[in-house]
Amino acid sequence: MPTTPYSEMEAAQALTKVIGSSSWIAVAFAHGYLAMLKGMSDEEAARITYSAGAPSFRGSREFIQQSRTLGFLKQLTPREKIGSAENPITKLFPATVTEQRFLELLDDLHDDRPSLDYVDDRESGQHTLTDFILLENGLELPVNIKNAGTRFERAQELVHLAPDDCIPIPAYKAYAAIEKVPNLLYAVSIDYNLVSNLNTLLPKILNQEETIVWELLSSYTGSRVRKAEDEFIFNTVRRHWSSFKQIIQNNPFHVISARKAIRILQDKPQRTPGLGLRAWGTGASAEVNVHISVQEDTTPWSVVSERIKEKGIIDIIGAVNRKRMAEIYDPEI
């Protein structure tokens, strides 16, 4: 483990101040470790550790006892930094920033149509298929927000779409959506500069304690670490939103339903490497995606929101569930 630029006490203090209500085991250990440093007995410090979310009182007692010789950080579980996990916190910022942009659009929509309300489903911490749910007259219109941050350079060759006209929708998530939340909309923002802009901004705006927590989350894992990541990302974006707004581009959101994405998969399997063509070795093998044409397949959020203002979410739900008669092959053999 590399030498850290902060002390163990500073690490524990940063965790308790920045994400002190998190149920991540490292935060529970931090509460107990600080209690021990203040002179509390092992039993008292263990009780605080357990109350803060450690899985067992026996484990809390062992942690406090070992802390007197090992310290705090050596008892945390190092994160295996492999592939996409190399920098998990940075990876989560683009999604949350994009969601925050959309949240402002929902507030504007609510102002224009007071009968419309919404629920921020991200707050549930369940990592469901939805980010926001629009509510009106007993109806629900779920929305999943996506940032398309990487251009598919071989799109023309592999899925017959221009790279700048191509966005991916994970096929398994779209299938899950039409089973569980069949009215789901994807609202996709294309911003290929967002990640680099955030990497430049974040070191400038985070205070010392936030920087320490960021490094700890990037270096260690443990039970309920995902909830700690969520809490850190959400709070940081909200706290520094004025700074984030200065560097993000207000690119439009493009809307497509999960139903339409699956229809495209069925009608145009060549849009899905691994189904319509061999995927392995093509650079499109990481995940089975349906590739969508922005121009042909999506509807601008501005158009969707205008329809909601005029007719309510029932109009969009009807559009998502539109049907037509068609003859299809039904082989007996």
C-alpha positions in Angstrom: 0.0 0.0 0.0 1.5 3.4 -1.0 2.4 5.9 1.7 -0.6 8.2 2.3 -0.2 12.0 2.4 -2.5 12.2 5.5 -2.4 10.7 9.0 -4.7 8.0 10.2 -6.5 10.4 12.4 -7.0 12.8 9.5 -8.4 9.9 7.4 -10.9 8.9 10.2 -11.9 12.5 10.7 -12.5 13.1 7.0 -14.7 10.0 6.8 -16.9 10.9 9.8 -17.3 14.5 8.6 -17.9 14.0 4.9 -19.9 10.7 4.8 -20.4 10.1 8.6 -23.9 8.8 8.1 -22.8 6.1 5.6 -23.1 2.5 6.6 -19.7 1.6 4.9 -17.7 -0.4 7.4 -14.7 1.9 7.1 -16.9 4.8 8.4 -17.9 2.7 11.4 -14.3 1.9 12.0 -13.5 5.6 11.8 -16.0 6.5 14.4 -14.7 3.8 16.8 -11.0 4.7 16.1 -11.6 8.4 16.9 -13.4 7.4 20.1 -10.4 5.3 21.1 -8.1 8.3 20.4 -10.2 10.4 22.7 -9.4 8.1 25.6 -12.6 5.9 25.7 -12.2 2.3 26.9 -12.1 -0.5 24.4 -15.7 -1.5 25.3 -16.9 2.1 24.8 -15.1 2.5 21.5 -16.3 -0.9 20.3 -19.9 0.0 21.2 -19.6 3.2 19.1 -18.1 1.2 16.2 -20.9 -1.3 16.4 -23.6 1.4 16.6 -22.1 3.1 13.6 -22.7 0.1 11.4 -20.0 -2.6 12.0 -21.5 -6.1 11.4 -20.9 -7.4 15.0 -19.9 -6.3 18.4 -17.2 -9.0 18.6 -15.7 -7.7 15.4 -15.9 -4.1 16.7 -14.0 -5.1 19.9 -11.3 -6.9 17.9 -10.9 -3.8 15.6 -10.4 -1.5 18.6 -7.9 -3.8 20.2 -5.9 -4.2 17.0 -6.1 -0.5 16.4 -3.8 0.2 19.3 -1.0 -1.6 17.5 -2.0 -1.7 13.8 -3.7 1.6 13.5 -6.8 2.3 11.4 -6.0 2.0 7.7 -4.2 -1.3 7.8 -7.4 -3.0 8.9 -9.3 -1.8 5.8 -9.6 -4.1 2.8 -7.6 -2.8 -0.2 -9.6 -2.4 -3.4 -8.4 -4.5 -6.4 -7.9 -1.9 -9.1 -8.6 -3.9 -12.2 -10.1 -2.6 -15.4 -13.0 -0.3 -14.8 -12.4 -0.4 -11.1 -9.1 1.5 -11.5 -10.8 4.8 -10.6 -14.4 4.0 -9.5 -15.1 7.4 -8.0 -14.1 9.4 -11.0 -16.2 7.1 -13.2 -19.3 7.9 -11.2 -19.1 11.7 -11.4 -20.2 12.0 -15.0 -23.4 10.1 -14.4 -24.3 12.1 -11.3 -23.5 15.4 -13.0 -25.7 14.5 -16.0 -28.5 13.4 -13.6 -28.3 16.8 -11.8 -28.6 18.6 -15.1 -31.8 16.6 -15.9 -33.1 17.2 -12.4 -33.1 21.0 -13.1 -35.1 20.3 -16.3 -37.7 18.4 -14.2 -38.0 21.3 -11.9 -38.7 23.6 -14.8 -41.3 21.1 -16.1 -43.0 21.0 -12.8 -43.1 24.8 -12.7 -44.9 24.7 -16.0 -47.2 21.9 -15.1 -47.9 21.9 -11.3 -50.0 18.7 -11.5 -46.9 16.9 -12.4 -44.6 15.6 -9.6 -41.5 13.4 -9.6 -39.6 11.1 -7.3 -35.8 10.9 -7.2 -35.4 7.2 -7.2 -31.6 7.4 -6.8 -32.2 8.3 -3.1 -33.4 4.7 -2.5 -29.8 3.5 -2.9 -31.2 0.3 -4.6 -29.6 1.0 -8.0 -32.8 0.2 -9.8 -33.5 0.6 -13.5 -34.8 4.1 -12.9 -33.3 7.4 -11.8 -36.5 9.6 -11.7 -40.2 8.7 -11.8 -42.6 11.3 -13.1 -46.0 11.2 -11.4 -49.4 12.5 -12.4 -53.0 11.4 -11.8 -51.9 8.0 -10.5 -49.7 7.3 -13.5 -45.9 6.8 -13.5 -43.4 7.6 -16.2 -39.9 6.3 -15.1 -36.8 7.8 -16.6 -33.2 6.5 -16.7 -30.5 9.1 -17.3 -27.4 8.3 -19.3 -24.2 10.1 -20.3 -22.7 8.9 -23.6 -19.1 9.9 -22.9 -17.1 7.7 -25.3 -17.5 7.9 -29.0 -17.8 4.5 -30.8 -15.2 5.2 -33.4 -15.9 1.9 -35.4 -19.6 2.5 -35.4 -19.8 3.0 -39.2 -17.9 -0.3 -39.8 -19.7 -2.4 -37.2 -23.2 -1.1 -36.8 -23.6 1.1 -39.9 -24.0 4.3 -38.0 -21.8 7.4 -38.0 -19.8 7.6 -34.8 -21.4 11.0 -33.8 -24.9 9.5 -34.5 -24.5 6.4 -32.4 -25.4 5.9 -28.7 -25.5 2.5 -26.9 -28.3 1.1 -24.8 -27.4 -2.1 -22.8 -29.7 -4.8 -24.1 -30.0 -6.7 -20.9 -31.1 -3.6 -19.0 -33.7 -2.7 -21.7 -35.1 -6.3 -21.5 -35.3 -6.0 -17.7 -37.0 -2.7 -18.0 -39.8 -3.9 -20.3 -40.5 -6.7 -17.8 -40.4 -4.5 -14.6 -41.0 -0.9 -15.7 -42.4 -1.2 -19.2 -42.9 2.6 -19.7 -39.2 3.4 -19.1 -37.6 6.2 -21.0 -33.9 6.6 -21.5 -32.7 10.3 -21.6 -29.2 10.3 -23.0 -26.8 13.3 -23.1 -23.8 13.0 -25.5 -20.8 14.8 -24.0 -17.4 13.4 -25.1 -15.5 16.2 -23.1 -17.3 15.7 -19.8 -14.8 13.2 -18.3 -11.7 15.3 -19.1 -13.4 18.5 -17.9 -14.3 16.8 -14.6 -10.8 15.4 -14.1 -9.5 19.0 -14.5 -12.1 20.5 -12.2 -12.3 18.1 -9.3 -8.8 18.6 -7.8 -9.5 22.3 -7.8 -12.8 22.4 -6.0 -12.5 19.5 -3.4 -11.4 20.6 0.0 -8.8 18.6 1.9 -11.3 16.3 3.7 -13.2 15.6 0.5 -9.9 14.7 -1.3 -9.0 12.3 1.5 -12.4 10.6 1.3 -12.1 10.4 -2.5 -8.7 8.7 -2.2 -10.0 6.3 0.5 -12.9 5.2 -1.6 -10.6 4.7 -4.5 -8.2 2.6 -2.4 -10.4 0.5 -0.1 -13.5 -1.6 -0.3 -15.6 -3.4 2.3 -19.3 -4.0 3.1 -21.7 -1.3 1.9 -18.9 0.6 0.1 -21.3 1.3 -2.8 -23.6 3.3 -0.5 -20.6 5.3 0.6 -19.7 6.1 -3.0 -23.2 7.2 -3.7 -23.3 9.5 -0.7 -20.0 11.0 -1.5 -20.8 11.6 -5.1 -24.3 13.0 -4.5 -23.2 15.3 -1.7 -20.1 16.6 -3.6 -22.1 17.4 -6.8 -24.8 19.2 -4.8 -22.3 21.1 -2.7 -20.2 22.3 -5.7 -22.9 22.5 -8.3 -22.2 26.1 -9.1 -18.6 25.1 -10.1 -19.8 22.0 -12.0 -22.2 24.1 -14.0 -19.4 26.3 -15.2 -17.5 23.5 -17.0 -20.4 21.3 -18.3 -21.9 21.7 -21.7 -25.7 21.9 -21.8 -26.0 19.3 -24.5 -29.5 18.3 -25.3 -31.0 15.1 -24.0 -32.2 12.5 -26.5 -35.1 10.2 -25.5 -35.9 6.7 -26.5 -38.0 4.1 -24.6 -36.8 0.7 -23.6 -39.5 -0.8 -25.7 -38.2 1.0 -28.8 -34.7 0.0 -28.1 -35.7 -3.7 -28.0 -37.8 -3.3 -31.1 -34.7 -2.0 -32.9 -32.7 -5.0 -31.6 -35.3 -7.3 -33.0 -35.7 -5.5 -36.4 -32.1 -4.6 -36.9 -29.9 -7.2 -35.2 -26.9 -5.8 -37.1 -27.1 -2.9 -34.6 -26.1 -5.3 -31.8 -22.6 -6.8 -32.2 -22.7 -10.3 -30.8 -26.2 -10.9 -32.4 -26.0 -9.5 -35.9 -22.3 -10.0 -36.3 -19.5 -11.6 -34.5 -18.5 -9.3 -31.6 -15.3 -10.8 -30.2 -12.3 -9.1 -31.5 -14.3 -6.2 -33.0 -13.8 -3.8 -30.1 -17.5 -4.2 -29.2 -17.4 -7.2 -26.9 -17.5 -5.8 -23.5 -21.3 -5.5 -23.2 -24.1 -6.4 -25.5 -25.5 -3.0 -26.6 -28.3 -2.0 -28.9 -26.8 0.9 -31.0 -29.3 3.7 -31.6 -29.3 6.4 -34.2 -29.7 9.8 -32.6 -31.2 11.3 -35.6 -33.5 8.5 -36.7 -34.5 6.7 -33.4 -34.6 9.3 -30.6 -36.9 12.2 -29.8 -35.4 15.4 -28.2 -36.4 15.9 -24.6 -37.6 19.4 -25.5 -40.3 17.8 -27.7 -41.2 15.2 -25.0 -41.4 17.9 -22.3 -43.6 20.1 -24.5 -46.0 17.2 -25.0 -46.1 16.6 -21.2 -46.8 20.3 -20.6 -49.8 20.2 -23.0 -51.2 16.8 -22.4 -49.6 15.2 -19.4 -47.5 12.1 -19.0 -50.5 10.0 -20.3 -49.6 11.2 -23.8 -46.0 9.9 -23.5 -47.1 6.6 -21.9 -49.4 6.2 -24.9 -46.6 6.9 -27.3 -44.3 4.3 -25.6 -47.0 1.6 -25.8 -48.2 2.4 -29.4 -49.0 -0.8 -31.4 -49.5 -1.6 -35.0 -50.6 -4.7 -36.9 -47.9 -6.6 -38.6 -47.3 -10.1 -40.2 -44.4 -12.0 -38.7 -42.9 -15.3 -39.3 -44.3 -18.0 -37.0 -42.5 -21.2 -38.0 -44.1 -24.5 -37.0 -40.7 -26.2 -37.7 
